[in-house]
Amino acid sequence: MPRDRAGKSNIPEEEMRDLSRSEIESLIDEWILNERDRRILKRRMIDGICYEPLAEEFDLSVQRVKSIVYKSKEKLFRHID
């Protein structure tokens, strides 16, 4: 099973690459309840915006944006078959 640098499986992330933009957007809308977190995750996953510009856009620290993205992606991955 493929692993990331931290030794965790990255299968869900690979499965996300096979989804269309609208499918990813639908999953985010369904499972990420906080509006700000949804917007951040969409900007990161769909638009490909880096953490630093996201931090500026949402007036958050880079570390906070990374945390939101990480936790939101983990939540999404639990719901991908």
PDB file of N, CA, C and O in Angstrom:
ATOM      1  N   MET A   1       0.852  -1.172   0.000  1.00  0.00           N
ATOM      2  CA  MET A   1       0.000   0.000   0.000  1.00  0.00           C
ATOM      3  C   MET A   1       0.902   1.241   0.000  1.00  0.00           C
ATOM      4  O   MET A   1       1.822   1.321   0.814  1.00  0.00           O
ATOM      5  N   PRO A   2       0.662   2.208  -0.891  1.00  0.00           N
ATOM      6  CA  PRO A   2       1.479   3.419  -0.927  1.00  0.00           C
ATOM      7  C   PRO A   2       1.366   4.204   0.371  1.00  0.00           C
ATOM      8  O   PRO A   2       0.294   4.287   0.971  1.00  0.00           O
ATOM      9  N   ARG A   3       2.480   4.776   0.794  1.00  0.00           N
ATOM     10  CA  ARG A   3       2.524   5.539   2.040  1.00  0.00           C
ATOM     11  C   ARG A   3       3.083   6.920   1.777  1.00  0.00           C
ATOM     12  O   ARG A   3       3.866   7.117   0.848  1.00  0.00           O
ATOM     13  N   ASP A   4       2.674   7.891   2.611  1.00  0.00           N
ATOM     14  CA  ASP A   4       3.258   9.224   2.523  1.00  0.00           C
ATOM     15  C   ASP A   4       4.499   9.265   3.415  1.00  0.00           C
ATOM     16  O   ASP A   4       4.890   8.244   3.981  1.00  0.00           O
ATOM     17  N   ARG A   5       5.115  10.436   3.539  1.00  0.00           N
ATOM     18  CA  ARG A   5       6.349  10.563   4.321  1.00  0.00           C
ATOM     19  C   ARG A   5       6.156  10.211   5.787  1.00  0.00           C
ATOM     20  O   ARG A   5       7.087   9.733   6.435  1.00  0.00           O
ATOM     21  N   ALA A   6       4.967  10.438   6.313  1.00  0.00           N
ATOM     22  CA  ALA A   6       4.705  10.144   7.723  1.00  0.00           C
ATOM     23  C   ALA A   6       4.332   8.682   7.928  1.00  0.00           C
ATOM     24  O   ALA A   6       4.077   8.259   9.055  1.00  0.00           O
ATOM     25  N   GLY A   7       4.300   7.902   6.838  1.00  0.00           N
ATOM     26  CA  GLY A   7       3.989   6.486   6.937  1.00  0.00           C
ATOM     27  C   GLY A   7       2.516   6.166   6.857  1.00  0.00           C
ATOM     28  O   GLY A   7       2.126   5.005   6.977  1.00  0.00           O
ATOM     29  N   LYS A   8       1.677   7.195   6.652  1.00  0.00           N
ATOM     30  CA  LYS A   8       0.247   6.969   6.542  1.00  0.00           C
ATOM     31  C   LYS A   8      -0.109   6.584   5.107  1.00  0.00           C
ATOM     32  O   LYS A   8       0.561   6.987   4.156  1.00  0.00           O
ATOM     33  N   SER A   9      -1.162   5.805   4.971  1.00  0.00           N
ATOM     34  CA  SER A   9      -1.631   5.429   3.647  1.00  0.00           C
ATOM     35  C   SER A   9      -2.134   6.658   2.901  1.00  0.00           C
ATOM     36  O   SER A   9      -2.807   7.507   3.486  1.00  0.00           O
ATOM     37  N   ASN A  10      -1.811   6.760   1.605  1.00  0.00           N
ATOM     38  CA  ASN A  10      -2.316   7.889   0.827  1.00  0.00           C
ATOM     39  C   ASN A  10      -3.305   7.422  -0.238  1.00  0.00           C
ATOM     40  O   ASN A  10      -3.524   8.120  -1.228  1.00  0.00           O
ATOM     41  N   ILE A  11      -3.900   6.257  -0.042  1.00  0.00           N
ATOM     42  CA  ILE A  11      -4.895   5.738  -0.977  1.00  0.00           C
ATOM     43  C   ILE A  11      -6.066   6.706  -1.151  1.00  0.00           C
ATOM     44  O   ILE A  11      -6.429   6.983  -2.294  1.00  0.00           O
ATOM     45  N   PRO A  12      -6.681   7.238  -0.089  1.00  0.00           N
ATOM     46  CA  PRO A  12      -7.810   8.155  -0.304  1.00  0.00           C
ATOM     47  C   PRO A  12      -7.430   9.356  -1.160  1.00  0.00           C
ATOM     48  O   PRO A  12      -8.221   9.793  -1.995  1.00  0.00           O
ATOM     49  N   GLU A  13      -6.232   9.892  -0.964  1.00  0.00           N
ATOM     50  CA  GLU A  13      -5.815  11.040  -1.758  1.00  0.00           C
ATOM     51  C   GLU A  13      -5.690  10.651  -3.226  1.00  0.00           C
ATOM     52  O   GLU A  13      -6.020  11.443  -4.108  1.00  0.00           O
ATOM     53  N   GLU A  14      -5.215   9.437  -3.492  1.00  0.00           N
ATOM     54  CA  GLU A  14      -5.141   8.951  -4.870  1.00  0.00           C
ATOM     55  C   GLU A  14      -6.539   8.817  -5.455  1.00  0.00           C
ATOM     56  O   GLU A  14      -6.767   9.146  -6.619  1.00  0.00           O
ATOM     57  N   GLU A  15      -7.467   8.335  -4.647  1.00  0.00           N
ATOM     58  CA  GLU A  15      -8.855   8.199  -5.111  1.00  0.00           C
ATOM     59  C   GLU A  15      -9.466   9.564  -5.407  1.00  0.00           C
ATOM     60  O   GLU A  15     -10.273   9.693  -6.327  1.00  0.00           O
ATOM     61  N   MET A  16      -9.091  10.582  -4.638  1.00  0.00           N
ATOM     62  CA  MET A  16      -9.604  11.930  -4.871  1.00  0.00           C
ATOM     63  C   MET A  16      -9.172  12.438  -6.243  1.00  0.00           C
ATOM     64  O   MET A  16      -9.914  13.179  -6.888  1.00  0.00           O
ATOM     65  N   ARG A  17      -7.988  12.049  -6.695  1.00  0.00           N
ATOM     66  CA  ARG A  17      -7.490  12.505  -7.995  1.00  0.00           C
ATOM     67  C   ARG A  17      -8.356  11.984  -9.138  1.00  0.00           C
ATOM     68  O   ARG A  17      -8.402  12.580 -10.213  1.00  0.00           O
ATOM     69  N   ASP A  18      -9.051  10.852  -8.895  1.00  0.00           N
ATOM     70  CA  ASP A  18      -9.899  10.271  -9.925  1.00  0.00           C
ATOM     71  C   ASP A  18     -11.273  10.927 -10.003  1.00  0.00           C
ATOM     72  O   ASP A  18     -12.031  10.677 -10.940  1.00  0.00           O
ATOM     73  N   LEU A  19     -11.591  11.757  -9.030  1.00  0.00           N
ATOM     74  CA  LEU A  19     -12.899  12.407  -9.002  1.00  0.00           C
ATOM     75  C   LEU A  19     -12.882  13.697  -9.816  1.00  0.00           C
ATOM     76  O   LEU A  19     -11.854  14.364  -9.931  1.00  0.00           O
ATOM     77  N   SER A  20     -14.028  14.029 -10.370  1.00  0.00           N
ATOM     78  CA  SER A  20     -14.146  15.288 -11.106  1.00  0.00           C
ATOM     79  C   SER A  20     -14.221  16.451 -10.127  1.00  0.00           C
ATOM     80  O   SER A  20     -14.450  16.274  -8.930  1.00  0.00           O
ATOM     81  N   ARG A  21     -14.025  17.629 -10.667  1.00  0.00           N
ATOM     82  CA  ARG A  21     -14.117  18.852  -9.849  1.00  0.00           C
ATOM     83  C   ARG A  21     -15.476  18.926  -9.148  1.00  0.00           C
ATOM     84  O   ARG A  21     -15.544  19.247  -7.962  1.00  0.00           O
ATOM     85  N   SER A  22     -16.547  18.633  -9.868  1.00  0.00           N
ATOM     86  CA  SER A  22     -17.887  18.725  -9.277  1.00  0.00           C
ATOM     87  C   SER A  22     -18.102  17.651  -8.211  1.00  0.00           C
ATOM     88  O   SER A  22     -18.803  17.895  -7.229  1.00  0.00           O
ATOM     89  N   GLU A  23     -17.515  16.473  -8.385  1.00  0.00           N
ATOM     90  CA  GLU A  23     -17.634  15.425  -7.369  1.00  0.00           C
ATOM     91  C   GLU A  23     -16.898  15.822  -6.088  1.00  0.00           C
ATOM     92  O   GLU A  23     -17.404  15.605  -4.987  1.00  0.00           O
ATOM     93  N   ILE A  24     -15.711  16.399  -6.231  1.00  0.00           N
ATOM     94  CA  ILE A  24     -14.955  16.863  -5.067  1.00  0.00           C
ATOM     95  C   ILE A  24     -15.732  17.970  -4.366  1.00  0.00           C
ATOM     96  O   ILE A  24     -15.844  17.984  -3.140  1.00  0.00           O
ATOM     97  N   GLU A  25     -16.261  18.887  -5.149  1.00  0.00           N
ATOM     98  CA  GLU A  25     -17.034  19.991  -4.579  1.00  0.00           C
ATOM     99  C   GLU A  25     -18.256  19.470  -3.818  1.00  0.00           C
ATOM    100  O   GLU A  25     -18.574  19.969  -2.739  1.00  0.00           O
ATOM    101  N   SER A  26     -18.932  18.481  -4.372  1.00  0.00           N
ATOM    102  CA  SER A  26     -20.102  17.902  -3.711  1.00  0.00           C
ATOM    103  C   SER A  26     -19.727  17.230  -2.396  1.00  0.00           C
ATOM    104  O   SER A  26     -20.430  17.378  -1.397  1.00  0.00           O
ATOM    105  N   LEU A  27     -18.617  16.489  -2.397  1.00  0.00           N
ATOM    106  CA  LEU A  27     -18.150  15.845  -1.167  1.00  0.00           C
ATOM    107  C   LEU A  27     -17.826  16.885  -0.098  1.00  0.00           C
ATOM    108  O   LEU A  27     -18.189  16.725   1.068  1.00  0.00           O
ATOM    109  N   ILE A  28     -17.148  17.937  -0.502  1.00  0.00           N
ATOM    110  CA  ILE A  28     -16.808  19.002   0.444  1.00  0.00           C
ATOM    111  C   ILE A  28     -18.082  19.633   1.002  1.00  0.00           C
ATOM    112  O   ILE A  28     -18.193  19.845   2.210  1.00  0.00           O
ATOM    113  N   ASP A  29     -19.039  19.933   0.130  1.00  0.00           N
ATOM    114  CA  ASP A  29     -20.294  20.551   0.575  1.00  0.00           C
ATOM    115  C   ASP A  29     -21.064  19.637   1.533  1.00  0.00           C
ATOM    116  O   ASP A  29     -21.712  20.111   2.466  1.00  0.00           O
ATOM    117  N   GLU A  30     -20.989  18.337   1.295  1.00  0.00           N
ATOM    118  CA  GLU A  30     -21.741  17.389   2.107  1.00  0.00           C
ATOM    119  C   GLU A  30     -21.106  17.157   3.478  1.00  0.00           C
ATOM    120  O   GLU A  30     -21.815  17.069   4.481  1.00  0.00           O
ATOM    121  N   TRP A  31     -19.792  17.060   3.530  1.00  0.00           N
ATOM    122  CA  TRP A  31     -19.133  16.605   4.752  1.00  0.00           C
ATOM    123  C   TRP A  31     -18.420  17.683   5.561  1.00  0.00           C
ATOM    124  O   TRP A  31     -18.139  17.470   6.741  1.00  0.00           O
ATOM    125  N   ILE A  32     -18.124  18.817   4.971  1.00  0.00           N
ATOM    126  CA  ILE A  32     -17.451  19.894   5.715  1.00  0.00           C
ATOM    127  C   ILE A  32     -18.504  20.941   6.055  1.00  0.00           C
ATOM    128  O   ILE A  32     -18.959  21.688   5.188  1.00  0.00           O
ATOM    129  N   LEU A  33     -18.882  20.984   7.317  1.00  0.00           N
ATOM    130  CA  LEU A  33     -20.029  21.784   7.721  1.00  0.00           C
ATOM    131  C   LEU A  33     -19.719  23.261   7.923  1.00  0.00           C
ATOM    132  O   LEU A  33     -20.580  24.107   7.684  1.00  0.00           O
ATOM    133  N   ASN A  34     -18.525  23.579   8.351  1.00  0.00           N
ATOM    134  CA  ASN A  34     -18.151  24.969   8.594  1.00  0.00           C
ATOM    135  C   ASN A  34     -17.912  25.677   7.257  1.00  0.00           C
ATOM    136  O   ASN A  34     -17.102  25.229   6.446  1.00  0.00           O
ATOM    137  N   GLU A  35     -18.617  26.773   7.037  1.00  0.00           N
ATOM    138  CA  GLU A  35     -18.537  27.471   5.747  1.00  0.00           C
ATOM    139  C   GLU A  35     -17.121  27.948   5.416  1.00  0.00           C
ATOM    140  O   GLU A  35     -16.662  27.796   4.284  1.00  0.00           O
ATOM    141  N   ARG A  36     -16.435  28.519   6.397  1.00  0.00           N
ATOM    142  CA  ARG A  36     -15.057  28.980   6.154  1.00  0.00           C
ATOM    143  C   ARG A  36     -14.146  27.817   5.768  1.00  0.00           C
ATOM    144  O   ARG A  36     -13.347  27.925   4.838  1.00  0.00           O
ATOM    145  N   ASP A  37     -14.275  26.705   6.492  1.00  0.00           N
ATOM    146  CA  ASP A  37     -13.440  25.541   6.207  1.00  0.00           C
ATOM    147  C   ASP A  37     -13.739  24.982   4.814  1.00  0.00           C
ATOM    148  O   ASP A  37     -12.829  24.557   4.103  1.00  0.00           O
ATOM    149  N   ARG A  38     -15.025  24.984   4.428  1.00  0.00           N
ATOM    150  CA  ARG A  38     -15.399  24.540   3.068  1.00  0.00           C
ATOM    151  C   ARG A  38     -14.730  25.411   2.024  1.00  0.00           C
ATOM    152  O   ARG A  38     -14.161  24.907   1.056  1.00  0.00           O
ATOM    153  N   ARG A  39     -14.800  26.720   2.222  1.00  0.00           N
ATOM    154  CA  ARG A  39     -14.195  27.649   1.258  1.00  0.00           C
ATOM    155  C   ARG A  39     -12.686  27.449   1.168  1.00  0.00           C
ATOM    156  O   ARG A  39     -12.120  27.438   0.074  1.00  0.00           O
ATOM    157  N   ILE A  40     -12.034  27.291   2.326  1.00  0.00           N
ATOM    158  CA  ILE A  40     -10.582  27.076   2.335  1.00  0.00           C
ATOM    159  C   ILE A  40     -10.233  25.781   1.612  1.00  0.00           C
ATOM    160  O   ILE A  40      -9.326  25.759   0.780  1.00  0.00           O
ATOM    161  N   LEU A  41     -10.944  24.706   1.924  1.00  0.00           N
ATOM    162  CA  LEU A  41     -10.634  23.414   1.311  1.00  0.00           C
ATOM    163  C   LEU A  41     -10.866  23.436  -0.200  1.00  0.00           C
ATOM    164  O   LEU A  41     -10.077  22.868  -0.955  1.00  0.00           O
ATOM    165  N   LYS A  42     -11.935  24.082  -0.640  1.00  0.00           N
ATOM    166  CA  LYS A  42     -12.179  24.193  -2.083  1.00  0.00           C
ATOM    167  C   LYS A  42     -11.074  24.988  -2.767  1.00  0.00           C
ATOM    168  O   LYS A  42     -10.601  24.603  -3.836  1.00  0.00           O
ATOM    169  N   ARG A  43     -10.662  26.091  -2.157  1.00  0.00           N
ATOM    170  CA  ARG A  43      -9.598  26.905  -2.750  1.00  0.00           C
ATOM    171  C   ARG A  43      -8.296  26.103  -2.830  1.00  0.00           C
ATOM    172  O   ARG A  43      -7.536  26.248  -3.788  1.00  0.00           O
ATOM    173  N   ARG A  44      -8.038  25.259  -1.828  1.00  0.00           N
ATOM    174  CA  ARG A  44      -6.810  24.472  -1.807  1.00  0.00           C
ATOM    175  C   ARG A  44      -6.898  23.288  -2.769  1.00  0.00           C
ATOM    176  O   ARG A  44      -6.012  23.105  -3.604  1.00  0.00           O
ATOM    177  N   MET A  45      -7.959  22.481  -2.662  1.00  0.00           N
ATOM    178  CA  MET A  45      -8.045  21.240  -3.432  1.00  0.00           C
ATOM    179  C   MET A  45      -8.477  21.445  -4.876  1.00  0.00           C
ATOM    180  O   MET A  45      -7.986  20.754  -5.768  1.00  0.00           O
ATOM    181  N   ILE A  46      -9.365  22.360  -5.117  1.00  0.00           N
ATOM    182  CA  ILE A  46      -9.913  22.541  -6.464  1.00  0.00           C
ATOM    183  C   ILE A  46      -9.132  23.605  -7.227  1.00  0.00           C
ATOM    184  O   ILE A  46      -8.775  23.407  -8.389  1.00  0.00           O
ATOM    185  N   ASP A  47      -8.868  24.731  -6.572  1.00  0.00           N
ATOM    186  CA  ASP A  47      -8.180  25.832  -7.255  1.00  0.00           C
ATOM    187  C   ASP A  47      -6.659  25.737  -7.154  1.00  0.00           C
ATOM    188  O   ASP A  47      -5.941  26.410  -7.893  1.00  0.00           O
ATOM    189  N   GLY A  48      -6.163  24.887  -6.226  1.00  0.00           N
ATOM    190  CA  GLY A  48      -4.726  24.687  -6.098  1.00  0.00           C
ATOM    191  C   GLY A  48      -3.975  25.851  -5.469  1.00  0.00           C
ATOM    192  O   GLY A  48      -2.778  26.014  -5.704  1.00  0.00           O
ATOM    193  N   ILE A  49      -4.662  26.657  -4.675  1.00  0.00           N
ATOM    194  CA  ILE A  49      -4.033  27.815  -4.033  1.00  0.00           C
ATOM    195  C   ILE A  49      -3.122  27.323  -2.896  1.00  0.00           C
ATOM    196  O   ILE A  49      -3.507  26.443  -2.127  1.00  0.00           O
ATOM    197  N   CYS A  50      -1.931  27.888  -2.797  1.00  0.00           N
ATOM    198  CA  CYS A  50      -0.963  27.528  -1.755  1.00  0.00           C
ATOM    199  C   CYS A  50      -1.416  28.064  -0.393  1.00  0.00           C
ATOM    200  O   CYS A  50      -2.295  28.921  -0.307  1.00  0.00           O
ATOM    201  N   TYR A  51      -0.802  27.543   0.655  1.00  0.00           N
ATOM    202  CA  TYR A  51      -1.196  27.895   2.017  1.00  0.00           C
ATOM    203  C   TYR A  51      -1.007  29.377   2.348  1.00  0.00           C
ATOM    204  O   TYR A  51      -1.869  29.979   2.990  1.00  0.00           O
ATOM    205  N   GLU A  52       0.087  29.959   1.928  1.00  0.00           N
ATOM    206  CA  GLU A  52       0.363  31.352   2.276  1.00  0.00           C
ATOM    207  C   GLU A  52      -0.693  32.311   1.727  1.00  0.00           C
ATOM    208  O   GLU A  52      -1.204  33.144   2.475  1.00  0.00           O
ATOM    209  N   PRO A  53      -1.031  32.214   0.436  1.00  0.00           N
ATOM    210  CA  PRO A  53      -2.098  33.095  -0.070  1.00  0.00           C
ATOM    211  C   PRO A  53      -3.457  32.839   0.600  1.00  0.00           C
ATOM    212  O   PRO A  53      -4.247  33.763   0.794  1.00  0.00           O
ATOM    213  N   LEU A  54      -3.714  31.571   0.948  1.00  0.00           N
ATOM    214  CA  LEU A  54      -4.965  31.268   1.654  1.00  0.00           C
ATOM    215  C   LEU A  54      -4.981  31.927   3.029  1.00  0.00           C
ATOM    216  O   LEU A  54      -6.004  32.462   3.456  1.00  0.00           O
ATOM    217  N   ALA A  55      -3.853  31.885   3.711  1.00  0.00           N
ATOM    218  CA  ALA A  55      -3.768  32.509   5.030  1.00  0.00           C
ATOM    219  C   ALA A  55      -4.057  34.005   4.923  1.00  0.00           C
ATOM    220  O   ALA A  55      -4.775  34.562   5.753  1.00  0.00           O
ATOM    221  N   GLU A  56      -3.506  34.643   3.919  1.00  0.00           N
ATOM    222  CA  GLU A  56      -3.770  36.071   3.726  1.00  0.00           C
ATOM    223  C   GLU A  56      -5.232  36.324   3.383  1.00  0.00           C
ATOM    224  O   GLU A  56      -5.864  37.225   3.932  1.00  0.00           O
ATOM    225  N   GLU A  57      -5.759  35.515   2.466  1.00  0.00           N
ATOM    226  CA  GLU A  57      -7.149  35.693   2.021  1.00  0.00           C
ATOM    227  C   GLU A  57      -8.146  35.556   3.166  1.00  0.00           C
ATOM    228  O   GLU A  57      -9.128  36.296   3.233  1.00  0.00           O
ATOM    229  N   PHE A  58      -7.890  34.600   4.076  1.00  0.00           N
ATOM    230  CA  PHE A  58      -8.831  34.328   5.159  1.00  0.00           C
ATOM    231  C   PHE A  58      -8.399  34.941   6.497  1.00  0.00           C
ATOM    232  O   PHE A  58      -9.020  34.696   7.532  1.00  0.00           O
ATOM    233  N   ASP A  59      -7.332  35.737   6.462  1.00  0.00           N
ATOM    234  CA  ASP A  59      -6.809  36.410   7.647  1.00  0.00           C
ATOM    235  C   ASP A  59      -6.535  35.420   8.781  1.00  0.00           C
ATOM    236  O   ASP A  59      -6.961  35.617   9.919  1.00  0.00           O
ATOM    237  N   LEU A  60      -5.810  34.347   8.434  1.00  0.00           N
ATOM    238  CA  LEU A  60      -5.420  33.313   9.385  1.00  0.00           C
ATOM    239  C   LEU A  60      -3.925  33.079   9.270  1.00  0.00           C
ATOM    240  O   LEU A  60      -3.295  33.514   8.306  1.00  0.00           O
ATOM    241  N   SER A  61      -3.358  32.392  10.250  1.00  0.00           N
ATOM    242  CA  SER A  61      -1.945  32.018  10.143  1.00  0.00           C
ATOM    243  C   SER A  61      -1.817  30.854   9.149  1.00  0.00           C
ATOM    244  O   SER A  61      -2.772  30.115   8.910  1.00  0.00           O
ATOM    245  N   VAL A  62      -0.640  30.715   8.588  1.00  0.00           N
ATOM    246  CA  VAL A  62      -0.386  29.605   7.661  1.00  0.00           C
ATOM    247  C   VAL A  62      -0.609  28.282   8.385  1.00  0.00           C
ATOM    248  O   VAL A  62      -1.198  27.359   7.823  1.00  0.00           O
ATOM    249  N   GLN A  63      -0.141  28.184   9.628  1.00  0.00           N
ATOM    250  CA  GLN A  63      -0.309  26.946  10.399  1.00  0.00           C
ATOM    251  C   GLN A  63      -1.785  26.622  10.597  1.00  0.00           C
ATOM    252  O   GLN A  63      -2.170  25.456  10.523  1.00  0.00           O
ATOM    253  N   ARG A  64      -2.615  27.628  10.848  1.00  0.00           N
ATOM    254  CA  ARG A  64      -4.058  27.404  11.039  1.00  0.00           C
ATOM    255  C   ARG A  64      -4.690  26.898   9.744  1.00  0.00           C
ATOM    256  O   ARG A  64      -5.518  25.988   9.776  1.00  0.00           O
ATOM    257  N   VAL A  65      -4.312  27.473   8.620  1.00  0.00           N
ATOM    258  CA  VAL A  65      -4.844  27.026   7.327  1.00  0.00           C
ATOM    259  C   VAL A  65      -4.438  25.574   7.071  1.00  0.00           C
ATOM    260  O   VAL A  65      -5.258  24.767   6.635  1.00  0.00           O
ATOM    261  N   LYS A  66      -3.180  25.244   7.340  1.00  0.00           N
ATOM    262  CA  LYS A  66      -2.715  23.862   7.151  1.00  0.00           C
ATOM    263  C   LYS A  66      -3.505  22.902   8.023  1.00  0.00           C
ATOM    264  O   LYS A  66      -3.863  21.809   7.583  1.00  0.00           O
ATOM    265  N   SER A  67      -3.777  23.305   9.252  1.00  0.00           N
ATOM    266  CA  SER A  67      -4.547  22.477  10.166  1.00  0.00           C
ATOM    267  C   SER A  67      -5.974  22.267   9.663  1.00  0.00           C
ATOM    268  O   SER A  67      -6.491  21.151   9.703  1.00  0.00           O
ATOM    269  N   ILE A  68      -6.604  23.332   9.193  1.00  0.00           N
ATOM    270  CA  ILE A  68      -7.965  23.231   8.649  1.00  0.00           C
ATOM    271  C   ILE A  68      -7.988  22.293   7.448  1.00  0.00           C
ATOM    272  O   ILE A  68      -8.866  21.436   7.349  1.00  0.00           O
ATOM    273  N   VAL A  69      -7.038  22.445   6.543  1.00  0.00           N
ATOM    274  CA  VAL A  69      -6.978  21.601   5.342  1.00  0.00           C
ATOM    275  C   VAL A  69      -6.756  20.146   5.744  1.00  0.00           C
ATOM    276  O   VAL A  69      -7.445  19.257   5.245  1.00  0.00           O
ATOM    277  N   TYR A  70      -5.808  19.895   6.634  1.00  0.00           N
ATOM    278  CA  TYR A  70      -5.502  18.532   7.059  1.00  0.00           C
ATOM    279  C   TYR A  70      -6.726  17.865   7.687  1.00  0.00           C
ATOM    280  O   TYR A  70      -7.101  16.760   7.297  1.00  0.00           O
ATOM    281  N   LYS A  71      -7.346  18.537   8.658  1.00  0.00           N
ATOM    282  CA  LYS A  71      -8.492  17.957   9.358  1.00  0.00           C
ATOM    283  C   LYS A  71      -9.679  17.761   8.414  1.00  0.00           C
ATOM    284  O   LYS A  71     -10.390  16.761   8.511  1.00  0.00           O
ATOM    285  N   SER A  72      -9.891  18.701   7.512  1.00  0.00           N
ATOM    286  CA  SER A  72     -11.003  18.592   6.566  1.00  0.00           C
ATOM    287  C   SER A  72     -10.777  17.456   5.580  1.00  0.00           C
ATOM    288  O   SER A  72     -11.709  16.720   5.254  1.00  0.00           O
ATOM    289  N   LYS A  73      -9.543  17.309   5.102  1.00  0.00           N
ATOM    290  CA  LYS A  73      -9.241  16.210   4.182  1.00  0.00           C
ATOM    291  C   LYS A  73      -9.401  14.859   4.873  1.00  0.00           C
ATOM    292  O   LYS A  73      -9.913  13.915   4.272  1.00  0.00           O
ATOM    293  N   GLU A  74      -8.971  14.760   6.116  1.00  0.00           N
ATOM    294  CA  GLU A  74      -9.140  13.520   6.876  1.00  0.00           C
ATOM    295  C   GLU A  74     -10.624  13.164   6.975  1.00  0.00           C
ATOM    296  O   GLU A  74     -11.003  12.004   6.812  1.00  0.00           O
ATOM    297  N   LYS A  75     -11.453  14.161   7.240  1.00  0.00           N
ATOM    298  CA  LYS A  75     -12.892  13.938   7.335  1.00  0.00           C
ATOM    299  C   LYS A  75     -13.449  13.453   5.989  1.00  0.00           C
ATOM    300  O   LYS A  75     -14.258  12.526   5.951  1.00  0.00           O
ATOM    301  N   LEU A  76     -13.023  14.069   4.903  1.00  0.00           N
ATOM    302  CA  LEU A  76     -13.476  13.651   3.577  1.00  0.00           C
ATOM    303  C   LEU A  76     -13.049  12.230   3.261  1.00  0.00           C
ATOM    304  O   LEU A  76     -13.839  11.432   2.757  1.00  0.00           O
ATOM    305  N   PHE A  77     -11.795  11.916   3.560  1.00  0.00           N
ATOM    306  CA  PHE A  77     -11.251  10.599   3.213  1.00  0.00           C
ATOM    307  C   PHE A  77     -12.002   9.472   3.913  1.00  0.00           C
ATOM    308  O   PHE A  77     -12.087   8.363   3.385  1.00  0.00           O
ATOM    309  N   ARG A  78     -12.545   9.746   5.097  1.00  0.00           N
ATOM    310  CA  ARG A  78     -13.323   8.729   5.801  1.00  0.00           C
ATOM    311  C   ARG A  78     -14.608   8.373   5.048  1.00  0.00           C
ATOM    312  O   ARG A  78     -15.196   7.320   5.292  1.00  0.00           O
ATOM    313  N   HIS A  79     -15.040   9.240   4.143  1.00  0.00           N
ATOM    314  CA  HIS A  79     -16.310   9.034   3.451  1.00  0.00           C
ATOM    315  C   HIS A  79     -16.139   8.612   1.989  1.00  0.00           C
ATOM    316  O   HIS A  79     -17.117   8.525   1.246  1.00  0.00           O
ATOM    317  N   ILE A  80     -14.922   8.357   1.588  1.00  0.00           N
ATOM    318  CA  ILE A  80     -14.672   7.909   0.213  1.00  0.00           C
ATOM    319  C   ILE A  80     -14.594   6.382   0.219  1.00  0.00           C
ATOM    320  O   ILE A  80     -13.852   5.792   1.004  1.00  0.00           O
ATOM    321  N   ASP A  81     -15.339   5.775  -0.633  1.00  0.00           N
ATOM    322  CA  ASP A  81     -15.320   4.298  -0.731  1.00  0.00           C
ATOM    323  C   ASP A  81     -14.170   3.842  -1.589  1.00  0.00           C
ATOM    324  O   ASP A  81     -13.988   2.641  -1.790  1.00  0.00           O
TER     325      ASP A  81
END
